[in-house]
């Protein structure tokens, strides 16, 4: 019995690596520059700020936003600064859709006036700092943050028609800040990273109607996009 125990101890001492996990892509994070692509889905809504007189109105009600799912797709360019910090440029296409439901204003003559469907196709250009933890085998968490600009191909900003002709206009570009977190998984051939992102516009996106007393835009002071996106990257 003692001899058998001695043999098992010797085998364990000679082959300790049998129990160790194999690290995939061990030199991947040493690259100064690398590229990849991403895809995922998003969901946007709006934050409204109203004129002072509307807040004082006894009939004050917020405009409801019904967010709908959209998709995202794009490319990644990553610059390694050190072991814990990367600078990333992630140009992409973000498609989103939102429905506005207005309160029952007396100015509306028919029920359809209360509803506006807003479709947005953004060319999304973010510059992000990615902060990494130490790698744990084939796993590494990270957080990221930065700023982005959007070019809305569906804005109708220069359209002469407005909501009186059932055309809701938004600005053609806006600025955002972004925050997020995610996890990197090192697979045999590539790195796979799901992340959750929050996007917050700090530029008014509303284009007012030609009539300053328009029930659709006359009561709104500012309108900001807010969105959440689930992004899956392949690098």
HELIX and SHEET records of a PDB file:
HELIX    1   1 UNK A    2  UNK A   14  1                                  13    
HELIX    2   2 UNK A   16  UNK A   19  5                                   4    
HELIX    3   3 UNK A   28  UNK A   30  5                                   3    
HELIX    4   4 UNK A   52  UNK A   56  1                                   5    
HELIX    5   5 UNK A  111  UNK A  114  5                                   4    
HELIX    6   6 UNK A  163  UNK A  165  5                                   3    
SHEET    1   A 5 UNK A  33  UNK A  50  0                                        
SHEET    2   A 5 UNK A  64  UNK A  82 -1                                        
SHEET    3   A 5 UNK A  85  UNK A  89 -1                                        
SHEET    4   A 5 UNK A 115  UNK A 132 -1                                        
SHEET    5   A 5 UNK A  92  UNK A 101 -1                                        
SHEET    1   B 5 UNK A  33  UNK A  50  0                                        
SHEET    2   B 5 UNK A 220  UNK A 234 -1                                        
SHEET    3   B 5 UNK A 191  UNK A 201 -1                                        
SHEET    4   B 5 UNK A 173  UNK A 186 -1                                        
SHEET    5   B 5 UNK A 139  UNK A 152 -1                                        
END                                                                             
